[in-house]
């Protein structure tokens, strides 16, 4: 269900960005606005990014095989990291470069009301899409704070989509203000500064996404709730004395690996030991359905 929800948000962003890219690019060519060109490139980059995220979702669903016995879940994190890299280079760095060039060599902007109207409409559409992302986060985070959940969630795709759309809203607002200032003052350098600031926004968001996704890509611990649930199940079982050691690793969106050592009652024979461990695993997995791989080893010491 979470996978379908994330895919729906990606598809919604993809189709809206295709439409907005065409409109923005046409406006940029018509008006000669550097800020509009930066926004066109930004939206075009976001369109490519959504295709990369969809590829990551597709690969993450590939069943385990001999070469990848734990599945391909981390493919989603790889493609999310590529999105952050593409946003940094294809959107942020290029926009900064264009902004510097327009500051050094300002060019007049034509038909500013057209560009302002298009930016305003684009801003409204991106605000609507971003609001949808926020609602999706609110449905998942429970009582956790919004920004805390943004950093702790293991669904990199939803984080990237939100980051892209939030950056789009902020970038559009910056571009809109810069064009309004250029129109009021007659100074095209305001448009150039807007281009530069759009690039700075994109670079900042890209760096944040890269840091968050790198942690997932290299093997981040799963939600602490999972190990808390395991310990609760152990405490409720009179035949299992304690958890000696346990780890829970996020293998992909909605996929967790858990390995644990537990101490059991000495009175158990081999058959009873197997039954106790199997029962514990069944109860635990029924409460934590995101646990796809579970290895529980009985032992006396860690």
N, C-alpha and C positions, 0 to 999 in steps of 0.2 A: 504493500500500500504506500509506504514511504517512497519506494522507487517510482511508482506511478505518479505520485504527487510532485516529485522533483522533476521528472521528465516533462510533466505538463507545464511547469514553470519555465523550463528551458525552451520548449516549443513556442510558448507564448512570447518569450523574449526574442526568439529567432525571427518570427514573422513580423513582429512590430519593428525590429531593427532593420530588416530588409526594406520595409516601406519608408522608414525614417531616413535611411541612408540615401535612397534615391532622391527624396525630397531635399535633403540637406545639400547633397552634392550639386544638384541642379541650381539651388539657391546660391551656393558658393561660387559656381562658375558665373552665374548671372551678376552677382553683386561684387565679386572680387574680395569678399571678406575673409581675412585670415582666420578669425575666430570660427566662422562658419565652416571653413575648410578643415580646421582642427576637429570640430565636432563631427564632420562627415567621416573623417578618417577614424575617429574614435568609435563611431557607430558601426562602421564597416568592420573594424577590428572585433567589436563585440559580436557581430554576426558570425565571423569565422570562429570566434571563441565558443559560441553555442554549438556549432558543428563539432568542435573538438570535445566538448562536454558530452554530447550525445554519443560520440565514438567511445568515450570512456565508460559511459553507462552500458553500452552494448558489450564491450570487452569484459566488464566486471561481471556480467551475467554468464560468461562462458564457464561450463562445468569444469571441475578439477580434472586433471589428466596426469600422465606419468611425469611430465616435466614440471607441472605445477600442482602438486598433490593438495595444496591448501587453497586452490582456486586462483582466480585472477582478480580478486576484489580490489587489490591495490592499483590496478590499471586506471581506475577512476581517479585516484590521487595523482598518478603520473600526468594524465591529460589535464587535470586541474592546474597542476604546476606549469604545464606548457601554456595554458591560458594566461597565467600570471606573467610569464616571461613575454608572451606576445603582447599583452597589454602594456608592459613596461617599454618594449622596444617599438612596436608598431603604433602604439597610441601616444604614450608619454614622451619618449625621447624625440619622436618626430615632431610632436606639437611644440615642444620646447625649442627645437631647432627653427621651426617656422616662425615662432614668436620672436626669437632673437633677430632673425632676418628681417622681419617686418618692423621691428623697433629701429634697427639700423637703417633700413631703407623703406620708410613708410610709403604706402600706396593708397590712393583715394578709394573709398568704398562707395559703390553705387547702389541706389534703390534700397537704402537701409530699412525703410518700413516693411519691405517684403521679407528681408532676412529676420527682422524682429518678430514679425507675425509667425513665421515658420518656427523660429526658436520657441516662441510662446506655446504653440500647439504641440511641439515636440516635448516641451517640458511637462505639459499636462498629461500626455500619454505616458511618459516615463514615470511620472509621479504615481499614476494609476497602477503601472506594473510593479513598481517598488512597494506600493501599499499591499499588493498581493503577496510579495515576498515576506513582508513584515507579518501579515496574517498567518502565513505558513509557519514562520518561526514561533509566533505566539501559540499556535496550536500544539507545538512540540515541546516548548520549553517549560511548561507547567509553571511552577513558582519561581524558577530560576530567572535572574535578571536578563534583560534582552541582550546586552553586550557581553555578559558572562556566558550566555548560551552561544552567542556568535563565536566565541573563542573555544568553547568546550565541545560543540557539536562535531560529530564525526562525518557528517554529510558534506563533503567538500564541494560538491556540485551546487548545493543550495547556498553555501557561503559565497562561492564565486559569482553565482547569478545575482545575489543580493549586492555584492561588492560592485559588480559591473553597473547595475541599475542605479545604485546610490551614487556612484561616480558620474553616471550620465546625468542625473538630476543636478548634482553640484556643478558639473561642467557646463550644463546648459544655463544654469543660473548665472554663472560667471560670464559666459559668452553673451548672454542677454544684457547684463549690466554694462559690459564693455561696449557693446554696440549702441546702447542707449546713450552712453557718455560720448561716444564718437559722433552720434547724431546731434546731441545738444551742443557740444563744443566745436564740432567741425574738425576735430583733431583725430586723424586715423590711427595715431599711436595708441589710443585707448583700445582699439580693436586688436592691435599687436600684443598689448599687455594681456588682454583676455586670452589670446591664443597661448601665450606663455603660461598663464595660470592654469588653463585647462590641462596642459602637459604636466604641470606640477601635481595637480589633483590625481591624474592617472598614475603617475609614478608612485605617489604615496599609497594609493589603493593597491597597486601591483606589489609593492614591497610587503605590505601587510598580508596579502593573500599568500605570497611566496613563503613567508615565515610560518604561517599557520599550516599550510599544506606540506611543507618540508617535514614538520613534526609527524604528520600522519604517514607520509611516504616512508619515513625511516623506522616506523614501528612505535606508534604512540600507545600508551596505556588506554584501555577501554574505560567506559564510564565506571567510576568507583562503586556505583550501585550494584554492579554485577558481582563483585567479590563480597560485598556486604550481604547480598542474597545468598551466596554460597555459604558464608559463615552462619547465617541464620538457619539454613537448612541443616547444617552440621550440628548446631546447638539444639535443634529440635529432635535430633535422632539419638536415642540413648545408646546405640551401638557404635556411634562415631564420637570419639572423645574430643578431637580438636583439629583445626586446620594448621598443619605445620608450616606450610609455605604455599603460596598461590600467586599466579600471574594471569592477567587478562590483557590480551593484545588485540588492537583493532586491525583486522585484515582487509577491511573495505567497508563501504557504507552498509550498515546492517549486518556485518559479518564479524564475529568475535571468536578468538581462540582462547580457551582457558586450560591451564595446566595446574594441577594442585597435588600436594602430598597431604594425606590425612592420617591421623592415628586412630585406630579402631580398638575395640575391646579384645583383650588377649584370649578370651574364651572361644572366639569364633574359629571354626574349622575352615578348610579351604572353600567348601561349598557355601557356607554361611557368609564368608568374606565376600565372595563374588556377588551373592544376592544383595548384601548391604550396599556395596559400591554401585551396583546396577540401579538399585532403588533410589539412591542418592542422586545419581546422574539423571534419572528420569524426572524426579521432582524438581531438580534445579533447572533443567532445560525447559520444563513446562512453565516456569516462572520467568525465564530469560530466553525468549525465543530467538534473540539475535545471536545466541551462542551456537555457532555452527560446528565447532570442533571442541571436544571436551575430553581431557585426559586426567583421570584421578588415580593416583598411585597410593596404595596403603603402605604405611611405614611406621617405624617406632621413633625415629629422629629425623630431623631435617638433613 
